[in-house]
Amino acid sequence: MLIEWSSLNTGERGFHTAIYGAAGFRSVCHNHDFAECFVVLATELIHQINGAEVVLKKGDAVFIRPDDAHGFRLDPRFSGQVLFNVAFPPEVMECLRNRFEQESLSTELFDRELPAVLNLPEHLVAVLLEQFALLQSSASAGRLHLECFLLNLLLNGSSAGVGQIPDWLACAYQCMEEPKRLCGGVAEFVRLCGRSPEHASRSLKKYYGCTPTELVTRRRLERAALLLRTSNLSIDEIAAKCGFLNLSYFYREFKEHYRLSPRRYRLQNFTPVL
């Protein structure tokens, strides 16, 4: 889904601001013809970016480039503010690129497959929220105020290096979406990595914020949810197909993740594929 700059109500200010709460928060995968940056306020937020998933924490900031395709997944149990963002034309990001072209941060922000995550200390998030409120409420706020906000973020944030995910890890992470991998579990993930279990586990935790067991369980649950929505297979059959050998464990994990039992989830979401 493409969101166009012309669809945003920017007036003469040249930028667009928004803050999102958990109530009604939905984000399907999309791209746009403008740039933006956002700062996470939620305890944890899954960022779906260019085919990968990155776990973001409170205080993480990300610059989204016009060519990036992204969306979010939020724990349904969370309540409160999720993130605030500022959207701006591509030429503003190009100006930042030129200003930082001699520094490594420029490469991480603009030239890698995944954009860098900047970790902001708590006091800086508070300062940025004040500047954001000015951008949002002041009719006189313009390009100078926007650049002040962006430069403050860039100069005080530290890069987590998410843009440097090793190719072998990104490939293994994506392959675990394939149904045929699910029954192999953690052993299959390690095999796909081609590294020792310890190395694979450390790297996954560093770059994606989860353990191999958590990744496998999440992928299995996502597949199970799809089959519950679209197939006539029994719940027992679905659990087995997705690699859950213990049915009680499947029920417990599914309800923990989706806040519904498998049966209730199917009743509310069943849409058979014709």
C-alpha positions in Angstrom: 0.0 0.0 0.0 1.5 3.4 -1.1 0.9 6.4 1.1 1.5 9.6 -0.9 2.8 12.9 0.5 0.0 14.7 -1.1 -2.5 12.8 1.1 -1.0 14.3 4.3 -2.4 17.5 5.6 0.9 19.4 6.0 -0.3 22.9 5.0 2.7 25.2 4.5 4.7 23.7 7.3 6.4 21.1 5.1 6.1 18.2 7.6 3.5 16.0 9.3 3.3 14.9 12.9 1.3 12.2 14.6 1.3 10.3 17.9 -0.4 6.9 18.2 -2.0 5.2 21.2 -2.6 1.5 21.6 -6.4 1.9 21.2 -7.2 1.1 17.6 -3.5 0.9 16.6 -3.3 -0.9 13.3 -0.5 -0.9 10.8 -0.5 -3.0 7.6 2.7 -3.2 5.6 3.0 0.0 3.5 5.5 2.3 1.8 5.4 6.0 0.9 7.0 8.6 -1.3 8.3 10.6 1.6 10.6 10.0 4.6 9.8 9.8 8.2 11.3 9.1 11.6 9.5 7.6 14.6 10.3 7.1 18.3 8.9 4.1 20.2 7.0 4.8 23.4 5.7 1.2 23.9 7.5 -1.3 26.0 8.0 -3.5 23.0 7.0 -3.2 19.3 7.6 -5.5 16.4 8.8 -3.6 13.4 8.2 -5.4 10.1 10.7 -3.8 7.7 11.8 -4.8 4.2 10.8 -8.5 4.8 12.4 -8.8 8.3 11.1 -8.3 11.8 13.0 -6.3 14.3 12.0 -6.0 18.0 12.0 -2.4 19.1 12.1 -1.2 22.7 11.0 2.0 24.4 13.3 4.9 23.3 14.3 3.3 20.0 14.2 5.7 17.0 14.2 4.7 13.3 14.5 6.7 10.1 12.3 5.3 7.3 13.4 6.0 3.7 11.0 6.5 0.8 11.8 3.0 -0.6 11.3 1.1 2.7 8.2 -1.1 3.1 7.2 -1.4 6.8 4.5 -2.0 9.3 4.1 -2.8 13.0 2.8 -5.5 15.3 1.9 -4.6 18.9 1.2 -6.9 21.8 -2.7 -6.7 22.2 -2.2 -6.5 26.0 -0.4 -3.2 25.8 -2.2 0.0 26.6 -0.8 3.5 26.4 1.1 5.5 23.8 2.9 3.5 21.1 5.0 5.9 19.1 5.3 9.4 17.7 6.5 10.2 14.2 7.4 13.0 11.9 7.0 12.7 8.2 8.9 15.0 5.8 9.8 15.3 2.1 12.7 13.2 0.7 14.9 16.3 0.2 15.1 16.8 3.9 16.6 13.3 4.3 18.9 14.0 1.4 20.1 17.1 3.3 20.9 15.0 6.3 22.7 12.5 4.1 24.9 15.2 2.7 25.6 16.6 6.2 26.7 13.3 7.6 28.2 11.7 4.5 31.6 11.4 6.1 30.3 9.5 9.1 29.4 5.8 9.5 25.9 6.7 10.7 25.1 8.0 7.2 25.8 4.6 5.7 23.6 2.8 8.4 20.7 5.3 7.9 20.6 5.5 4.2 22.5 2.7 2.4 21.8 -0.6 4.2 18.9 -3.0 3.5 17.5 -2.3 7.0 17.7 1.2 8.6 19.7 1.7 11.8 17.9 1.8 15.2 19.0 4.7 17.4 18.9 4.1 21.1 17.7 7.2 22.9 18.3 7.7 26.7 15.1 8.4 28.7 15.9 12.0 29.3 16.4 12.6 25.6 13.0 11.0 24.7 11.4 13.5 27.1 13.2 16.4 25.4 12.2 15.1 22.0 8.6 14.8 23.1 8.7 18.5 24.1 10.1 19.4 20.7 7.6 17.2 19.0 4.8 18.9 20.9 6.1 22.3 19.5 6.2 20.9 16.0 2.7 19.6 16.4 1.0 22.6 18.0 2.9 25.7 16.8 1.6 27.2 13.5 5.0 29.0 13.2 7.1 25.9 13.4 8.9 25.3 10.1 11.9 23.8 8.5 14.3 25.1 11.1 12.4 23.5 13.9 12.1 20.3 12.0 15.9 20.1 11.4 16.6 21.0 15.1 14.4 18.0 16.1 16.1 15.6 13.7 19.6 16.7 14.4 19.0 16.5 18.2 17.9 12.9 17.6 20.8 12.0 15.4 23.5 13.6 17.5 22.4 12.1 20.8 21.2 8.7 19.7 23.6 5.7 19.6 23.3 3.2 16.7 22.3 -0.3 17.6 23.7 -1.5 14.2 20.5 -3.2 13.2 21.4 -2.3 9.6 24.4 -4.7 9.9 22.4 -7.9 10.3 24.6 -10.7 8.8 23.3 -12.1 5.6 23.4 -15.7 7.0 21.2 -14.7 9.9 18.7 -12.6 7.9 18.4 -15.5 5.4 17.8 -18.1 8.2 15.3 -15.8 9.9 13.3 -15.4 6.7 13.4 -19.1 5.9 11.8 -19.9 9.2 8.6 -18.5 7.8 8.4 -21.5 5.4 5.9 -24.1 6.8 8.3 -27.0 6.0 10.8 -25.6 8.5 8.5 -25.6 11.5 8.7 -29.2 12.5 12.5 -29.0 12.6 12.3 -26.3 15.3 15.4 -24.8 16.8 17.6 -27.4 15.3 16.4 -26.4 11.8 17.1 -22.8 12.5 20.6 -23.5 13.6 21.2 -25.7 10.5 20.0 -22.8 8.3 22.4 -20.5 10.1 25.4 -22.7 9.5 26.9 -21.6 12.8 27.2 -23.1 16.2 24.0 -23.1 18.3 25.7 -20.6 20.7 26.7 -18.2 17.9 23.3 -18.4 16.2 21.5 -17.8 19.5 23.7 -14.8 20.5 23.3 -13.3 17.1 19.6 -13.7 16.9 19.2 -12.1 20.4 21.5 -9.2 19.4 19.8 -8.3 16.1 16.2 -9.5 16.5 15.8 -9.4 20.3 14.5 -13.0 20.7 15.9 -16.4 21.3 15.7 -19.3 18.8 12.9 -20.9 20.9 10.9 -17.7 20.9 11.4 -17.3 17.1 10.3 -20.9 16.4 7.3 -20.6 18.7 6.2 -17.4 17.2 6.5 -18.7 13.6 4.5 -21.9 14.6 1.8 -19.8 16.2 1.5 -17.6 13.2 1.2 -20.6 10.9 -1.4 -22.2 13.2 -3.4 -19.0 13.2 -3.4 -18.9 9.4 -4.6 -22.5 9.3 -7.3 -21.9 11.8 -8.6 -19.0 9.7 -8.5 -20.7 6.3 -8.6 -24.5 6.6 -11.0 -27.1 7.8 -8.3 -29.1 9.6 -9.0 -30.0 13.2 -7.1 -28.2 15.9 -5.2 -31.3 16.8 -4.1 -31.7 13.1 -3.1 -28.0 12.9 -1.0 -28.3 16.1 0.9 -31.3 14.7 1.4 -29.7 11.3 3.0 -26.7 13.0 5.4 -28.7 15.1 3.5 -28.7 18.5 3.8 -32.2 19.8 2.2 -31.3 23.1 -1.4 -30.2 22.6 -1.7 -28.6 26.1 1.4 -26.6 25.4 0.0 -25.4 22.1 -3.3 -24.3 23.7 -1.4 -22.4 26.4 1.0 -20.7 24.0 -1.7 -19.8 21.5 -4.0 -18.2 24.2 -1.0 -16.3 25.6 -0.1 -14.9 22.2 -3.6 -14.2 20.7 -5.6 -13.7 23.9 -8.1 -16.3 22.6 -8.3 -20.1 22.6 -7.7 -21.7 19.2 -11.4 -22.6 19.0 -12.5 -19.1 19.8 -10.0 -17.6 17.5 -11.3 -19.8 14.6 -14.9 -18.9 15.4 -14.1 -15.2 15.2 -11.8 -15.2 12.2 -12.7 -18.1 9.9 -12.5 -17.1 6.2 -12.1 -20.3 4.1 -10.0 -20.0 1.0 -12.1 -21.0 -2.0 
